[in-house]
Amino acid sequence: MDQKTNQTPRKSILRTDEDMTFLEHLEELRFTLARCIGAFAVGVIILIFFLPSLTDLLKLPFIWAQGSTDVDMLEGLFSRKPMGVFTVMMQVLFLGGLACSLPFMLFAGAQFVAPALTEREKKVLIPGLIAGFFLFLTGIAFAFFIILPAAFRMAITFNEMLGMELLWGASDYYGLVVWLCVLMGALFEFPVVLVFLIHLGILSAGMLRAQRKIVFVALLILSAVITPTGDPFTLIIMTLPLYGLYELAIIVGARWSGRSDGLEEEEVDTLD
């Protein structure tokens, strides 16, 4: 007589969670975390094979700041610690793997929270994830192509004015480049959060308009904290795009909220 296991198959995360027990929710959370960790591990493994090319790529902001386009002409990077190169590798692989696996993590997270959302919330989930991912890439590109070269150029100029040679430790340089790129990518995603909160009725476009001055000062302070050099020029080119995204969130949130309210009124009229 064949013995059959009493284990029930894992239920799809796309189903409604009305009948799910606490343990089933924990199982779904464990599976989601395992998928995120797996995606991160795959991203790190892929980057390992391209690590030399990746480190050359990360040198470009400093090269551009020196007015050169040749990687071999890069000067000023050195390793002060025997294991400094190991620290560089870990930072590059960790944050690079995180950036590469982000789309898969967002999708896994969306699958996990989808059953608990209302139909209205689900309508903005996928567009919000797509917009968030592209804003993340835009923030990375903005930091890599604009902020970092400008900041390094200012640092080199100030040192030349004082007759000093600027030398960068490799671990300090790569840590700054990678962390600033990822941080700017994360900061560029905050408009998606604001639009989502407006759509849910937690915030309103009017509330955000009333806080414009406070937000601008807050972004100015934040930029002063995270900017590599702290000079006014770099501070301005970091603050203005972030504030522009804040204004964009107000516009998009107001239009989206108005459209949603109109659809809800049409549904009520239809029911009547």
TIRORO-755652 format. One record per residue (C-alpha): residue in one letter; x, y, z. Coordinates in steps of 0.5 Angstrom, whole numbers, plus 500, padded with zeros to 3 digits. Layout:
<atoms>
AXYZ/...
</atoms>
This chain:
<atoms>
M500500500/D503507498/Q504512503/K502519502/T505525505/N501529509/Q504535507/T500540504/P503544498/R506551499/K500556497/S501561492/I502568495/L498571489/R492568493/T488572498/D490571505/E483571509/D484564510/M492564512/T494562519/F500566522/L504560521/E503560513/H504568513/L511566516/E512561511/E511566506/L515571509/R521566509/F520564502/T520571500/L527572504/A530566501/R528569494/C531576496/I537573498/G538568492/A537574488/F543578491/A547572491/V547571484/G548578483/V554578487/I557572483/I556575477/L560581479/I565577481/F567575474/F567582472/L570585478/P576588474/S572591469/L568594475/T573597479/D576600472/L569603471/L568606478/K575610477/L571614471/P569620476/F576621478/I579620471/W574625469/A575630474/Q582630472/G581632465/S583625462/T579619459/D584614460/V584609465/D591608465/M593615467/L589615473/E593618479/G592619486/L589612488/F593608493/S592602498/R595604505/K593597508/P595590507/M587588507/G585595504/V583591497/F579586501/T575592503/V574595497/M572588494/M567587499/Q564594498/V563593491/L561586491/F556588496/L553594494/G553592486/G550585488/L544589492/A543594486/C543588481/S538584485/L534590487/P528589481/F527581483/M527584491/L522589489/F518584485/A518579491/G516584496/A510586492/Q508579491/F508578499/V504584500/A499584494/P494579498/A493584504/L492590499/T486593497/E484593489/R485601489/E492600492/K494594488/K493599482/V499603484/L503597486/I506595479/P507602476/G510604483/L515599483/I517600476/A518608477/G522606483/F526602480/F528607474/L528613479/F533608483/L538608476/T537615475/G539617482/I545612481/A547615474/F546622477/A551621482/F556617478/F556622472/I555629475/I555629483/L562625483/P566628478/A564635480/A566634487/F572631485/R574637481/M572642486/A577638491/I583638486/T582645484/F582647492/N588643493/E592646487/M590653490/L594651496/G599647493/M598641495/E597634492/L591630492/L592623494/W586618495/G586611499/A583606494/S578604500/D576611501/Y575612494/Y571606492/G567606498/L565614497/V563612490/V559606491/W556608497/L554615494/C551612488/V547607492/L545613497/M543617491/G539612488/A535611494/L533618495/F531619488/E525614490/F522618495/P517621490/V514614489/V513614497/L510620497/V505619491/F503612494/L501616501/I497621497/H494616493/L492612500/G489619503/I495619508/L498625505/S495630500/A498635495/G496641499/M500638505/L506637501/R505644498/A505647505/Q511644507/R515646501/K520651505/I521646510/V523641505/F527645501/V531647508/A531639510/L534637503/L539642503/I542640510/L541633508/S545634501/A551638506/V551632510/I552627504/T556631499/P563629498/T566636499/G561640502/D562646497/P556650495/F557648488/T556641489/L551642494/I546646489/I547641484/M545635489/T539639492/L536642486/P534635483/L531632489/Y527638490/G525638483/L523630485/Y519633491/E515638486/L514632481/A511628487/I506633488/I504634481/V503627480/G500625486/A495631485/R493628478/W493621480/S489622487/G484627483/R483621477/S482616483/D476620486/G473621480/L473614478/E470612485/E465617484/E463614477/E463607481/V458610486/D453613481/T453606477/L451602483/D446608485/
</atoms>
